[in-house]
Amino acid sequence: MAVKKRVFILSLLVMMCGCSFVNTPPDPISDLLDRVEKLNIGRNGYILGKPLTDDQKELARRQSVAIENPDLIKFNEKNLFVVAERKTQRPVILYEQHETVNREKLREIVGELFLDFGEPTVFTHDKVIYWAYGKEKKIPETVYRKAKEEKQKFEILATVKLTSDLKITKKAEVNTDGTKGSVYYIISSPPVLKAITSKGSSSESQ
């Protein structure tokens, strides 16, 4: 009986140990954010996909902004708004919006983005600038346009997009015509946002 008892206990321990080493299912959002983080794109000390620092977390608590999705948090640091996944505290969106700017301010914002991200992937209609990033680096304009023309599929892991009411290349004339408009840019990862949206839809259907 003692031998059987020992065998039973040993079997139970093996089963318990086996259970502890069962692989947990992969988290597609975290996996995507790991890849996005390696691109090292962001603004004002915030990197897309990189966990918030302690100081940034404290700011997030103090500068919290309401957001409908319970899986996300939103806060601002001056003009920059940050949307991060609540569980991991990793930014999934960085954006800035100015409702009324003149051409001088517009050119200042555009200049800052060029310094941060270099030559854009696409510059269209004189009011949109677009930087697209693939698996490891920014996608050059020639590669992007060729893929579009030949209808080739390629992965876009992250994007930076600026949209302006004012023409971007027009010479800034300070205090002459008084023309003003809005300018908006957003740094995000389309596949991450799609995964978060899908997760929310799945939760609602359950």
Secondary structure, DSSP 8 states (H G I E B T S, - for coil): -HHHHHHHHHHHHHHHHHHHT------HHHHHHHHHHHH--EETTEETTS---HHHHHHHHHTEE--S-TTEEEEEETTEEEEEETTTTEEEEEEEEEEEE-HHHHHHHHHHHHHHH-S-SEEETTTEEEEEE-SSSB--HHHHHHHHHTT------EEEEEEESS-SSS---TTTS---EEEEEEEE-HHHHHHHHHHHHHHHH-
